[in-house]
Amino acid sequence: MRSISYDSSQFPKPRISALPIPSLTAFSINSPSIATGVLTLKHVLHVHSGRYAIALALKHAGVGFGDSVLLPAYHCLAMVEPLRLAGIKPVFYPINANLSIDPTEIEKHVTEIKAIIVVHYFGFPQNFSSIRHLANRFGLILIEDCAHTCFGKVNNLAVGSLGDYAIASTMKFFPIGHGGIVASSRHQLTQVNLINPSLKVNIKTAINLLEEAKEYERLGSLSGFFDFIIKIKNRLMRIKKQHDIKLQTAEDAHTKLEKTPEYAVDANRLYWKSSRVSQFLIRHTNTQELIKTRQKYYRMFLNVLSNRNDCHPLFSTLSDDVVPQVFPLYVNRSLPVFIQLKKQGIPIIRFGEFLDEKITDQFCSVSIDYSEHVLQFPCHQTLKNDEVEWIINHLVCALDELKRH
């Protein structure tokens, strides 16, 4: 893992959420039909998150301790951690500048691996037909990582259809707090025995969502009504924190935090279903409106940033069948821009900022380059128009200021 060049503690909390936010207008009273994608595959399980979905897909496929799995050099550590938890060896393949895969790079490893993970990056579905044929030829399991691409089609098939399994991260597309998907168009998943989270977990999820909605001013006139509930929750949290402090020293607490990074996988949650609250909110989300709004905001970024010489969109066009997760922007001098924007409270995601230590410039220069230079900005459907304009304006100002110095 490469070291970072800044101290994240210097940054304030983002003034706008990088993920969808619950609001009074985010949901429908009815249960609208779900747009084509991972959620419309034949067999679907709602699980705790995308990383647990990877772990469950591998387990269901019979991939386990001592086996090797091939995955892209451009990745987040949350993709690698489920493998390490199960004692599976990660093996990496390089990617091309357009984020596609050269099948010959996959074929180099077919004798040592049991499964291949391929990724649809940032909401843009890719054609993995050649990888599917290769998997069939060598008897390998193919997992489509759709954590960035919940919706869409490839060759008129729902994204995720080619894989033996598809995984998704629904919390990146729905304002639900947490949630992931294991799906398959090829294998029944009925024998996976998932556990419903307790009533306490469901209540906590609901209150956390209300708290987030209030923090980002999405409750309108009902904000005051929910204050009492949130105050009770905060009081209970303070009591729990005081209790925890009594059970461990400050040094032990620090050690525990250091050993639980954001991408970690807790074996105790492997078989958790996503909460009933999260599943209910997915069913009551109008995905057609979700798609239109995300596309609209993505195009707002494109219109302003497409013709600059100090940055360029990773995807310079947006077709009507693409549902973007974020707006990925390659910034020539990314670090000073990143630091300035973070200090201003701009939400920025950096997929692949930390790569496995095996990934070097010699192995895959594209992954190293994108890890350092690609910043992702939110374009989710629960943003407001003026919030997107605010992000764009600050981004342009940061780029222009850097030009002057």
TILODREN-416086 format. One record per residue (C-alpha): residue number from 1; residue in one letter; x, y, z. Coordinates in pm, whole numbers, padded with zeros to 5 digits. Layout:
// residues N
+-----+------+--------+--------+--------+
!  nr ! rest !     c1 !     c2 !     c3 !
+-----+------+--------+--------+--------+
! NUM !    A !      X !      Y !      Z !
...
+-----+------+--------+--------+--------+
This chain:
// residues 405
+-----+------+--------+--------+--------+
!  nr ! rest !     c1 !     c2 !     c3 !
+-----+------+--------+--------+--------+
!   1 !    M !  00000 !  00000 !  00000 !
!   2 !    R !  00138 !  00342 ! -00095 !
!   3 !    S !  00155 !  00620 !  00162 !
!   4 !    I ! -00070 !  00924 !  00128 !
!   5 !    S !  00053 !  01281 !  00089 !
!   6 !    Y ! -00192 !  01460 !  00316 !
!   7 !    D ! -00355 !  01436 !  00655 !
!   8 !    S ! -00727 !  01371 !  00616 !
!   9 !    S ! -00794 !  01502 !  00969 !
!  10 !    Q ! -00735 !  01854 !  00834 !
!  11 !    F ! -01052 !  01837 !  00626 !
!  12 !    P ! -01398 !  01942 !  00750 !
!  13 !    K ! -01698 !  01719 !  00699 !
!  14 !    P ! -01832 !  01755 !  00343 !
!  15 !    R ! -02109 !  02010 !  00315 !
!  16 !    I ! -02289 !  01779 !  00072 !
!  17 !    S ! -02316 !  01402 !  00099 !
!  18 !    A ! -02120 !  01192 ! -00148 !
!  19 !    L ! -02394 !  00926 ! -00128 !
!  20 !    P ! -02771 !  00953 ! -00181 !
!  21 !    I ! -02951 !  01123 !  00108 !
!  22 !    P ! -03297 !  01030 !  00240 !
!  23 !    S ! -03550 !  01305 !  00177 !
!  24 !    L ! -03924 !  01361 !  00157 !
!  25 !    T ! -03905 !  01356 ! -00222 !
!  26 !    A ! -03669 !  01059 ! -00262 !
!  27 !    F ! -03938 !  00791 ! -00236 !
!  28 !    S ! -04274 !  00699 ! -00386 !
!  29 !    I ! -04585 !  00583 ! -00200 !
!  30 !    N ! -04627 !  00308 ! -00457 !
!  31 !    S ! -04368 !  00045 ! -00550 !
!  32 !    P ! -04250 !  00152 ! -00897 !
!  33 !    S ! -04099 ! -00102 ! -01132 !
!  34 !    I ! -03722 ! -00138 ! -01102 !
!  35 !    A ! -03512 ! -00034 ! -01401 !
!  36 !    T ! -03318 ! -00309 ! -01579 !
!  37 !    G ! -02997 ! -00408 ! -01404 !
!  38 !    V ! -02864 ! -00627 ! -01127 !
!  39 !    L ! -03187 ! -00600 ! -00929 !
!  40 !    T ! -03384 ! -00752 ! -01216 !
!  41 !    L ! -03172 ! -01068 ! -01250 !
!  42 !    K ! -03350 ! -01398 ! -01185 !
!  43 !    H ! -03204 ! -01466 ! -00840 !
!  44 !    V ! -03136 ! -01177 ! -00600 !
!  45 !    L ! -03026 ! -01162 ! -00236 !
!  46 !    H ! -03017 ! -00839 ! -00034 !
!  47 !    V ! -02708 ! -00845 !  00188 !
!  48 !    H ! -02526 ! -00606 !  00420 !
!  49 !    S ! -02293 ! -00445 !  00163 !
!  50 !    G ! -02100 ! -00500 ! -00158 !
!  51 !    R ! -01793 ! -00645 !  00011 !
!  52 !    Y ! -02004 ! -00908 !  00188 !
!  53 !    A ! -02169 ! -00981 ! -00147 !
!  54 !    I ! -01826 ! -01067 ! -00291 !
!  55 !    A ! -01754 ! -01299 !  00002 !
!  56 !    L ! -02091 ! -01475 ! -00031 !
!  57 !    A ! -02063 ! -01514 ! -00409 !
!  58 !    L ! -01721 ! -01678 ! -00374 !
!  59 !    K ! -01843 ! -01902 ! -00095 !
!  60 !    H ! -02151 ! -02009 ! -00293 !
!  61 !    A ! -01925 ! -02086 ! -00592 !
!  62 !    G ! -01709 ! -02313 ! -00379 !
!  63 !    V ! -01406 ! -02084 ! -00389 !
!  64 !    G ! -01230 ! -02091 ! -00055 !
!  65 !    F ! -00916 ! -02131 !  00149 !
!  66 !    G ! -00605 ! -02185 ! -00061 !
!  67 !    D ! -00770 ! -02096 ! -00391 !
!  68 !    S ! -00664 ! -01801 ! -00609 !
!  69 !    V ! -00893 ! -01538 ! -00761 !
!  70 !    L ! -00804 ! -01295 ! -01038 !
!  71 !    L ! -00906 ! -00931 ! -00999 !
!  72 !    P ! -00811 ! -00598 ! -01159 !
!  73 !    A ! -00504 ! -00397 ! -01065 !
!  74 !    Y ! -00729 ! -00092 ! -01039 !
!  75 !    H ! -00939 ! -00175 ! -00735 !
!  76 !    C ! -01042 ! -00066 ! -00388 !
!  77 !    L ! -00922 ! -00261 ! -00086 !
!  78 !    A ! -01284 ! -00351 ! -00005 !
!  79 !    M ! -01262 ! -00586 ! -00305 !
!  80 !    V ! -00951 ! -00756 ! -00169 !
!  81 !    E ! -01046 ! -00787 !  00198 !
!  82 !    P ! -01323 ! -01050 !  00147 !
!  83 !    L ! -01067 ! -01273 ! -00026 !
!  84 !    R ! -00813 ! -01239 !  00252 !
!  85 !    L ! -01080 ! -01313 !  00513 !
!  86 !    A ! -01153 ! -01645 !  00343 !
!  87 !    G ! -00785 ! -01733 !  00294 !
!  88 !    I ! -00809 ! -01679 ! -00082 !
!  89 !    K ! -00504 ! -01553 ! -00267 !
!  90 !    P ! -00565 ! -01240 ! -00481 !
!  91 !    V ! -00392 ! -01242 ! -00819 !
!  92 !    F ! -00405 ! -00926 ! -01029 !
!  93 !    Y ! -00436 ! -00842 ! -01397 !
!  94 !    P ! -00359 ! -00504 ! -01562 !
!  95 !    I ! -00627 ! -00289 ! -01725 !
!  96 !    N ! -00629 ! -00065 ! -02032 !
!  97 !    A ! -00665 !  00314 ! -02028 !
!  98 !    N ! -01034 !  00284 ! -02122 !
!  99 !    L ! -01077 !  00045 ! -01824 !
! 100 !    S ! -01128 ! -00255 ! -02053 !
! 101 !    I ! -00950 ! -00591 ! -02020 !
! 102 !    D ! -00712 ! -00763 ! -02257 !
! 103 !    P ! -00824 ! -01130 ! -02253 !
! 104 !    T ! -00465 ! -01244 ! -02308 !
! 105 !    E ! -00378 ! -01100 ! -01967 !
! 106 !    I ! -00648 ! -01319 ! -01813 !
! 107 !    E ! -00536 ! -01627 ! -02003 !
! 108 !    K ! -00187 ! -01601 ! -01853 !
! 109 !    H ! -00331 ! -01705 ! -01515 !
! 110 !    V ! -00600 ! -01963 ! -01597 !
! 111 !    T ! -00402 ! -02257 ! -01461 !
! 112 !    E ! -00359 ! -02098 ! -01116 !
! 113 !    I ! -00700 ! -01939 ! -01052 !
! 114 !    K ! -01049 ! -02059 ! -00977 !
! 115 !    A ! -01246 ! -01739 ! -01040 !
! 116 !    I ! -01224 ! -01403 ! -01217 !
! 117 !    I ! -01367 ! -01074 ! -01092 !
! 118 !    V ! -01437 ! -00810 ! -01356 !
! 119 !    V ! -01553 ! -00455 ! -01282 !
! 120 !    H ! -01794 ! -00215 ! -01450 !
! 121 !    Y ! -01633 !  00110 ! -01339 !
! 122 !    F ! -01821 !  00427 ! -01236 !
! 123 !    G ! -02158 !  00325 ! -01383 !
! 124 !    F ! -02037 !  00252 ! -01737 !
! 125 !    P ! -02115 ! -00110 ! -01836 !
! 126 !    Q ! -01844 ! -00294 ! -02030 !
! 127 !    N ! -01872 ! -00586 ! -02269 !
! 128 !    F ! -01718 ! -00890 ! -02100 !
! 129 !    S ! -01829 ! -01145 ! -02362 !
! 130 !    S ! -01471 ! -01245 ! -02439 !
! 131 !    I ! -01403 ! -01300 ! -02069 !
! 132 !    R ! -01723 ! -01509 ! -02044 !
! 133 !    H ! -01604 ! -01730 ! -02330 !
! 134 !    L ! -01265 ! -01765 ! -02168 !
! 135 !    A ! -01424 ! -01861 ! -01834 !
! 136 !    N ! -01638 ! -02124 ! -02009 !
! 137 !    R ! -01335 ! -02260 ! -02191 !
! 138 !    F ! -01129 ! -02310 ! -01876 !
! 139 !    G ! -01409 ! -02389 ! -01630 !
! 140 !    L ! -01367 ! -02069 ! -01425 !
! 141 !    I ! -01620 ! -01880 ! -01215 !
! 142 !    L ! -01692 ! -01528 ! -01345 !
! 143 !    I ! -01809 ! -01261 ! -01100 !
! 144 !    E ! -01929 ! -00926 ! -01234 !
! 145 !    D ! -01857 ! -00651 ! -00985 !
! 146 !    C ! -02142 ! -00406 ! -01041 !
! 147 !    A ! -02079 ! -00202 ! -00726 !
! 148 !    H ! -02059 !  00107 ! -00950 !
! 149 !    T ! -02318 ! -00011 ! -01203 !
! 150 !    C ! -02649 ! -00110 ! -01052 !
! 151 !    F ! -02844 ! -00040 ! -01373 !
! 152 !    G ! -02790 ! -00079 ! -01745 !
! 153 !    K ! -02759 ! -00325 ! -02032 !
! 154 !    V ! -02477 ! -00476 ! -02235 !
! 155 !    N ! -02574 ! -00625 ! -02575 !
! 156 !    N ! -02937 ! -00595 ! -02467 !
! 157 !    L ! -02875 ! -00804 ! -02153 !
! 158 !    A ! -02906 ! -00664 ! -01802 !
! 159 !    V ! -02569 ! -00578 ! -01654 !
! 160 !    G ! -02456 ! -00872 ! -01441 !
! 161 !    S ! -02615 ! -01133 ! -01671 !
! 162 !    L ! -02290 ! -01268 ! -01814 !
! 163 !    G ! -02135 ! -01354 ! -01479 !
! 164 !    D ! -02200 ! -01666 ! -01281 !
! 165 !    Y ! -02265 ! -01411 ! -01010 !
! 166 !    A ! -02308 ! -01036 ! -00996 !
! 167 !    I ! -02255 ! -00821 ! -00689 !
! 168 !    A ! -02377 ! -00466 ! -00634 !
! 169 !    S ! -02362 ! -00191 ! -00373 !
! 170 !    T ! -02715 ! -00054 ! -00350 !
! 171 !    M ! -02614 !  00215 ! -00099 !
! 172 !    K ! -02427 !  00389 ! -00383 !
! 173 !    F ! -02752 !  00430 ! -00578 !
! 174 !    F ! -03029 !  00439 ! -00315 !
! 175 !    P ! -03057 !  00656 ! -00001 !
! 176 !    I ! -03063 !  00357 !  00232 !
! 177 !    G ! -02758 !  00381 !  00460 !
! 178 !    H ! -02626 !  00034 !  00381 !
! 179 !    G ! -02696 ! -00252 !  00146 !
! 180 !    G ! -02556 ! -00484 ! -00117 !
! 181 !    I ! -02670 ! -00744 ! -00367 !
! 182 !    V ! -02566 ! -01095 ! -00465 !
! 183 !    A ! -02746 ! -01189 ! -00785 !
! 184 !    S ! -02730 ! -01449 ! -01059 !
! 185 !    S ! -02904 ! -01530 ! -01384 !
! 186 !    R ! -02739 ! -01874 ! -01383 !
! 187 !    H ! -02745 ! -02014 ! -01028 !
! 188 !    Q ! -03018 ! -02045 ! -00769 !
! 189 !    L ! -02933 ! -01878 ! -00440 !
! 190 !    T ! -03212 ! -02025 ! -00228 !
! 191 !    Q ! -02972 ! -02241 ! -00026 !
! 192 !    V ! -02793 ! -01933 !  00112 !
! 193 !    N ! -02933 ! -01896 !  00462 !
! 194 !    L ! -02931 ! -01526 !  00546 !
! 195 !    I ! -03014 ! -01378 !  00884 !
! 196 !    N ! -03259 ! -01093 !  00929 !
! 197 !    P ! -03103 ! -00811 !  01132 !
! 198 !    S ! -03258 ! -00756 !  01472 !
! 199 !    L ! -03528 ! -00501 !  01544 !
! 200 !    K ! -03258 ! -00292 !  01711 !
! 201 !    V ! -03056 ! -00280 !  01387 !
! 202 !    N ! -03364 ! -00180 !  01188 !
! 203 !    I ! -03453 !  00097 !  01433 !
! 204 !    K ! -03094 !  00221 !  01437 !
! 205 !    T ! -03088 !  00224 !  01056 !
! 206 !    A ! -03408 !  00427 !  01041 !
! 207 !    I ! -03288 !  00679 !  01299 !
! 208 !    N ! -02950 !  00717 !  01130 !
! 209 !    L ! -03125 !  00788 !  00800 !
! 210 !    L ! -03345 !  01049 !  00966 !
! 211 !    E ! -03042 !  01207 !  01126 !
! 212 !    E ! -02863 !  01227 !  00792 !
! 213 !    A ! -03170 !  01373 !  00624 !
! 214 !    K ! -03194 !  01639 !  00892 !
! 215 !    E ! -02822 !  01719 !  00879 !
! 216 !    Y ! -02842 !  01787 !  00506 !
! 217 !    E ! -03174 !  01972 !  00539 !
! 218 !    R ! -03390 !  01721 !  00354 !
! 219 !    L ! -03681 !  01698 !  00601 !
! 220 !    G ! -03833 !  02039 !  00534 !
! 221 !    S ! -04105 !  02137 !  00781 !
! 222 !    L ! -04088 !  01795 !  00949 !
! 223 !    S ! -03734 !  01858 !  01074 !
! 224 !    G ! -03850 !  01972 !  01418 !
! 225 !    F ! -04079 !  01669 !  01454 !
! 226 !    F ! -03784 !  01429 !  01431 !
! 227 !    D ! -03558 !  01627 !  01664 !
! 228 !    F ! -03689 !  01444 !  01969 !
! 229 !    I ! -03614 !  01099 !  01821 !
! 230 !    I ! -03264 !  01204 !  01723 !
! 231 !    K ! -03195 !  01352 !  02067 !
! 232 !    I ! -03293 !  01023 !  02233 !
! 233 !    K ! -03063 !  00834 !  01997 !
! 234 !    N ! -02771 !  01068 !  02071 !
! 235 !    R ! -02830 !  01032 !  02444 !
! 236 !    L ! -02824 !  00652 !  02418 !
! 237 !    M ! -02505 !  00669 !  02212 !
! 238 !    R ! -02334 !  00880 !  02478 !
! 239 !    I ! -02433 !  00629 !  02745 !
! 240 !    K ! -02298 !  00342 !  02533 !
! 241 !    K ! -01974 !  00527 !  02471 !
! 242 !    Q ! -01922 !  00587 !  02842 !
! 243 !    H ! -01987 !  00219 !  02907 !
! 244 !    D ! -01736 !  00115 !  02640 !
! 245 !    I ! -01470 !  00342 !  02787 !
! 246 !    K ! -01507 !  00167 !  03119 !
! 247 !    L ! -01449 ! -00170 !  02954 !
! 248 !    Q ! -01122 ! -00079 !  02785 !
! 249 !    T ! -00841 !  00164 !  02827 !
! 250 !    A ! -00797 !  00456 !  02590 !
! 251 !    E ! -00494 !  00281 !  02443 !
! 252 !    D ! -00695 ! -00035 !  02375 !
! 253 !    A ! -00968 !  00171 !  02213 !
! 254 !    H ! -00716 !  00340 !  01986 !
! 255 !    T ! -00567 !  00004 !  01888 !
! 256 !    K ! -00911 ! -00132 !  01810 !
! 257 !    L ! -00990 !  00163 !  01584 !
! 258 !    E ! -00660 !  00131 !  01403 !
! 259 !    K ! -00733 ! -00234 !  01329 !
! 260 !    T ! -01079 ! -00167 !  01185 !
! 261 !    P ! -01035 !  00026 !  00859 !
! 262 !    E ! -01332 !  00133 !  00652 !
! 263 !    Y ! -01286 ! -00152 !  00404 !
! 264 !    A ! -01271 ! -00426 !  00671 !
! 265 !    V ! -01502 ! -00727 !  00665 !
! 266 !    D ! -01662 ! -00852 !  00987 !
! 267 !    A ! -01717 ! -01229 !  00966 !
! 268 !    N ! -02015 ! -01193 !  01202 !
! 269 !    R ! -02202 ! -00989 !  00939 !
! 270 !    L ! -02136 ! -01218 !  00644 !
! 271 !    Y ! -02484 ! -01372 !  00646 !
! 272 !    W ! -02674 ! -01059 !  00743 !
! 273 !    K ! -02952 ! -00947 !  00516 !
! 274 !    S ! -02976 ! -00577 !  00459 !
! 275 !    S ! -03224 ! -00418 !  00698 !
! 276 !    R ! -03596 ! -00428 !  00627 !
! 277 !    V ! -03584 ! -00048 !  00626 !
! 278 !    S ! -03327 ! -00046 !  00345 !
! 279 !    Q ! -03517 ! -00305 !  00140 !
! 280 !    F ! -03842 ! -00112 !  00184 !
! 281 !    L ! -03680 !  00212 !  00066 !
! 282 !    I ! -03538 !  00039 ! -00244 !
! 283 !    R ! -03885 ! -00089 ! -00335 !
! 284 !    H ! -04026 !  00263 ! -00302 !
! 285 !    T ! -03762 !  00441 ! -00508 !
! 286 !    N ! -03859 !  00559 ! -00855 !
! 287 !    T ! -03558 !  00426 ! -01045 !
! 288 !    Q ! -03660 !  00594 ! -01372 !
! 289 !    E ! -03639 !  00933 ! -01203 !
! 290 !    L ! -03316 !  00825 ! -01036 !
! 291 !    I ! -03167 !  00753 ! -01379 !
! 292 !    K ! -03283 !  01079 ! -01539 !
! 293 !    T ! -03148 !  01290 ! -01256 !
! 294 !    R ! -02809 !  01122 ! -01243 !
! 295 !    Q ! -02770 !  01161 ! -01618 !
! 296 !    K ! -02871 !  01526 ! -01599 !
! 297 !    Y ! -02612 !  01604 ! -01330 !
! 298 !    Y ! -02339 !  01409 ! -01510 !
! 299 !    R ! -02401 !  01615 ! -01822 !
! 300 !    M ! -02379 !  01936 ! -01617 !
! 301 !    F ! -02023 !  01834 ! -01525 !
! 302 !    L ! -01947 !  01737 ! -01885 !
! 303 !    N ! -02069 !  02069 ! -02025 !
! 304 !    V ! -01826 !  02266 ! -01810 !
! 305 !    L ! -01521 !  02038 ! -01793 !
! 306 !    S ! -01496 !  01867 ! -02132 !
! 307 !    N ! -01272 !  02117 ! -02310 !
! 308 !    R ! -01009 !  02201 ! -02051 !
! 309 !    N ! -00640 !  02113 ! -02089 !
! 310 !    D ! -00575 !  02067 ! -01716 !
! 311 !    C ! -00823 !  01781 ! -01673 !
! 312 !    H ! -01048 !  01553 ! -01874 !
! 313 !    P ! -01352 !  01336 ! -01800 !
! 314 !    L ! -01268 !  00967 ! -01791 !
! 315 !    F ! -01584 !  00913 ! -01996 !
! 316 !    S ! -01643 !  01209 ! -02230 !
! 317 !    T ! -01988 !  01098 ! -02352 !
! 318 !    L ! -02295 !  00965 ! -02175 !
! 319 !    S ! -02542 !  00749 ! -02363 !
! 320 !    D ! -02902 !  00714 ! -02250 !
! 321 !    D ! -02846 !  00357 ! -02131 !
! 322 !    V ! -02568 !  00450 ! -01885 !
! 323 !    V ! -02652 !  00534 ! -01524 !
! 324 !    P ! -02344 !  00703 ! -01375 !
! 325 !    Q ! -02239 !  00632 ! -01021 !
! 326 !    V ! -02016 !  00940 ! -01007 !
! 327 !    F ! -01843 !  01187 ! -01239 !
! 328 !    P ! -01483 !  01059 ! -01270 !
! 329 !    L ! -01240 !  01335 ! -01368 !
! 330 !    Y ! -00871 !  01293 ! -01451 !
! 331 !    V ! -00693 !  01596 ! -01303 !
! 332 !    N ! -00338 !  01664 ! -01416 !
! 333 !    R ! -00231 !  01818 ! -01085 !
! 334 !    S ! -00478 !  01634 ! -00869 !
! 335 !    L ! -00331 !  01660 ! -00520 !
! 336 !    P ! -00345 !  02041 ! -00474 !
! 337 !    V ! -00692 !  02047 ! -00629 !
! 338 !    F ! -00807 !  01765 ! -00403 !
! 339 !    I ! -00671 !  01931 ! -00088 !
! 340 !    Q ! -00821 !  02272 ! -00169 !
! 341 !    L ! -01165 !  02129 ! -00247 !
! 342 !    K ! -01168 !  01904 !  00061 !
! 343 !    K ! -01088 !  02205 !  00280 !
! 344 !    Q ! -01390 !  02378 !  00127 !
! 345 !    G ! -01617 !  02087 !  00218 !
! 346 !    I ! -01653 !  01948 ! -00135 !
! 347 !    P ! -01738 !  01574 ! -00135 !
! 348 !    I ! -01480 !  01378 ! -00334 !
! 349 !    I ! -01448 !  01002 ! -00372 !
! 350 !    R ! -01111 !  00847 ! -00461 !
! 351 !    F ! -01172 !  00493 ! -00581 !
! 352 !    G ! -00844 !  00304 ! -00596 !
! 353 !    E ! -00655 !  00561 ! -00392 !
! 354 !    F ! -00500 !  00272 ! -00199 !
! 355 !    L ! -00393 ! -00028 ! -00405 !
! 356 !    D ! -00250 ! -00361 ! -00304 !
! 357 !    E !  00126 ! -00341 ! -00257 !
! 358 !    K !  00174 ! -00576 ! -00554 !
! 359 !    I !  00050 ! -00308 ! -00794 !
! 360 !    T !  00348 ! -00116 ! -00930 !
! 361 !    D !  00399 !  00119 ! -01221 !
! 362 !    Q !  00579 ! -00159 ! -01406 !
! 363 !    F !  00290 ! -00402 ! -01358 !
! 364 !    C !  00006 ! -00161 ! -01449 !
! 365 !    S !  00092 !  00204 ! -01507 !
! 366 !    V ! -00276 !  00284 ! -01578 !
! 367 !    S ! -00382 !  00175 ! -01229 !
! 368 !    I ! -00110 !  00381 ! -01062 !
! 369 !    D ! -00190 !  00681 ! -01281 !
! 370 !    Y ! -00565 !  00665 ! -01213 !
! 371 !    S ! -00509 !  00600 ! -00845 !
! 372 !    E ! -00321 !  00928 ! -00820 !
! 373 !    H ! -00510 !  01147 ! -01068 !
! 374 !    V ! -00876 !  01044 ! -01097 !
! 375 !    L ! -01116 !  01225 ! -00861 !
! 376 !    Q ! -01483 !  01131 ! -00850 !
! 377 !    F ! -01757 !  01383 ! -00779 !
! 378 !    P ! -02113 !  01291 ! -00677 !
! 379 !    C ! -02396 !  01315 ! -00929 !
! 380 !    H ! -02658 !  01119 ! -00733 !
! 381 !    Q ! -03028 !  01185 ! -00762 !
! 382 !    T ! -03083 !  01337 ! -00416 !
! 383 !    L ! -02855 !  01632 ! -00487 !
! 384 !    K ! -03017 !  01963 ! -00564 !
! 385 !    N ! -02942 !  02152 ! -00882 !
! 386 !    D ! -02771 !  02438 ! -00698 !
! 387 !    E ! -02557 !  02190 ! -00502 !
! 388 !    V ! -02422 !  02041 ! -00824 !
! 389 !    E ! -02352 !  02392 ! -00954 !
! 390 !    W ! -02175 !  02473 ! -00627 !
! 391 !    I ! -01946 !  02170 ! -00664 !
! 392 !    I ! -01870 !  02253 ! -01028 !
! 393 !    N ! -01801 !  02620 ! -00955 !
! 394 !    H ! -01556 !  02539 ! -00675 !
! 395 !    L ! -01387 !  02277 ! -00892 !
! 396 !    V ! -01340 !  02524 ! -01178 !
! 397 !    C ! -01209 !  02790 ! -00938 !
! 398 !    A ! -00956 !  02544 ! -00793 !
! 399 !    L ! -00836 !  02446 ! -01140 !
! 400 !    D ! -00813 !  02809 ! -01254 !
! 401 !    E ! -00627 !  02914 ! -00942 !
! 402 !    L ! -00371 !  02640 ! -00996 !
! 403 !    K ! -00315 !  02765 ! -01351 !
! 404 !    R ! -00227 !  03109 ! -01221 !
! 405 !    H !  00047 !  02976 ! -00992 !
+-----+------+--------+--------+--------+
